[in-house]
Each structure stands twice: as C-alpha cells, then as structure tokens.
Amino acid sequence: MAQIKTPRAAYVFSLIGSIIILISAIVEFIFTSVFSLIPFIGLLGIPFVVLSIIGLIVGVLSVALSIRLGSTVSEGEAHVIGALLLILAIVSFFTAILGGFIVGFLLLLVGSILSLTWRP
C-alpha cells in the first residue's frame, strides 16, 4: 500500500499555533467589548474592538488554512498555503494579543516555514 506524503510537521505546528491565536483573539474580543462599555473609556475602546475583530478573522483563516495544509499532497499548494500562513502569522502579531501570547505566533511561523520548505 502506497503511503501518501503530506507535510505533517508543518500541519501540526501551524494548527496548534492557529488555535492558540484564535483563543487569544476570542479573549481579547471579550475583554475589549466589556471595557468599551465603561463610561470613562467611551469611544476610545472602539479601535481595540476593531483590532480584536481583525484578530478573530486572522485566527479563523489560519485555522482553516492549517486544516487544508494537512490534506494537501501537492508541493505547489503546500507552498502557497505556507506563504499565506506566514502573512497571517505576521498580521496576528499585531492584532491578537501579540500573536497569541507570542507562542501562537512562533508556532504558526515555524509551521509556515516548514510548509514553504516541504518536498514530497
């Protein structure tokens, strides 16, 4: 029986990092939503809510791309997904509480680099 080659290490690292980034974006969204209701803060909390929404979008996209990376067998597709995950990792560093408490950012960064260098 032939064994199908997929980028397993890149898949595992990027999926764990994406989940951490998504969890930190959810936590950030909850806190910024609650703190924006405080009368003293007023409209000053809106930019933080927008950043947390962008962090949620980045987290969901990175989880979806990481899951797609686990089922790919094409070298070109793995490289494209790796490049997209690299861009999302850099964006998450600025939006989702320093990229998922820095651990999620680093794991997604390592997973995307492994995906970019993967050969079947």
C-alpha positions in Angstrom: 0.0 0.0 0.0 1.5 3.3 -1.0 2.0 5.9 1.6 0.7 9.4 0.8 3.2 12.2 1.7 1.8 15.2 3.4 3.5 18.0 5.4 2.7 16.6 8.8 5.1 18.7 10.9 4.0 21.9 9.2 0.4 20.9 9.7 0.8 20.2 13.4 2.8 23.3 14.2 0.6 25.6 12.2 -2.7 24.1 13.6 -1.5 24.4 17.2 -0.3 27.9 16.6 -3.6 28.9 14.9 -5.7 27.5 17.7 -3.7 29.5 20.3 -4.0 32.7 18.2 -7.8 32.1 17.8 -8.2 31.6 21.6 -6.2 34.7 22.4 -8.3 36.7 19.8 -11.5 35.5 21.5 -10.2 36.5 24.9 -9.1 39.9 23.6 -12.5 40.4 22.0 -14.4 39.6 25.2 -12.2 42.0 27.3 -12.3 44.9 24.8 -16.1 44.5 24.4 -16.6 44.7 28.1 -14.1 47.5 28.7 -15.6 49.6 25.8 -18.9 49.8 27.8 -17.2 51.7 30.7 -18.4 55.3 30.5 -14.9 56.8 31.1 -13.5 55.0 28.1 -16.3 55.7 25.7 -15.3 55.8 22.1 -11.6 55.1 22.9 -12.3 51.4 23.1 -13.6 51.1 19.5 -10.1 50.8 17.8 -9.3 47.9 20.2 -12.6 46.2 19.4 -11.8 46.6 15.6 -8.3 45.1 16.2 -9.8 42.2 18.1 -12.3 41.5 15.3 -9.4 41.5 12.8 -7.6 39.1 15.2 -10.6 36.8 15.1 -10.7 36.9 11.3 -6.9 36.1 11.2 -7.4 33.2 13.7 -10.3 31.6 11.8 -8.4 32.0 8.4 -5.2 30.5 9.9 -7.1 27.5 11.4 -8.9 26.9 8.0 -5.6 27.1 6.1 -3.9 24.8 8.6 -6.6 22.2 8.2 -6.3 22.5 4.4 -2.5 22.1 4.8 -3.0 18.7 6.5 -4.8 17.3 3.5 -2.6 18.6 0.7 -0.3 16.4 -1.3 0.8 18.9 -3.9 4.1 20.7 -3.3 2.9 23.9 -5.0 -0.3 24.0 -2.9 1.7 23.5 0.3 4.0 26.4 -0.7 1.1 28.7 -1.4 -0.6 27.8 1.9 2.7 28.3 3.7 3.1 31.8 2.2 -0.5 32.7 3.3 0.1 31.3 6.8 3.3 33.4 7.0 1.4 36.5 6.2 -1.3 35.7 8.7 1.3 35.0 11.4 2.8 38.4 10.9 -0.6 40.1 10.9 -1.6 38.1 14.1 1.5 39.5 15.9 -0.1 43.0 15.7 -3.8 42.1 16.2 -4.3 39.1 18.5 -2.6 40.0 21.8 0.9 39.8 20.4 0.1 36.9 18.1 -1.5 34.6 20.6 0.8 35.3 23.6 3.8 35.1 21.3 3.7 31.2 21.5 1.0 31.0 18.8 2.9 33.4 16.6 6.1 31.4 16.8 4.3 28.1 16.2 2.5 29.4 13.2 5.7 31.0 11.9 7.6 27.7 12.3 4.7 25.8 10.6 4.6 28.2 7.7 8.3 28.0 7.2 8.2 24.2 7.3 5.4 24.3 4.7 7.4 26.6 2.4 10.4 24.2 2.5 8.4 20.9 2.3 9.2 18.5 -0.5 7.2 15.3 -1.1 
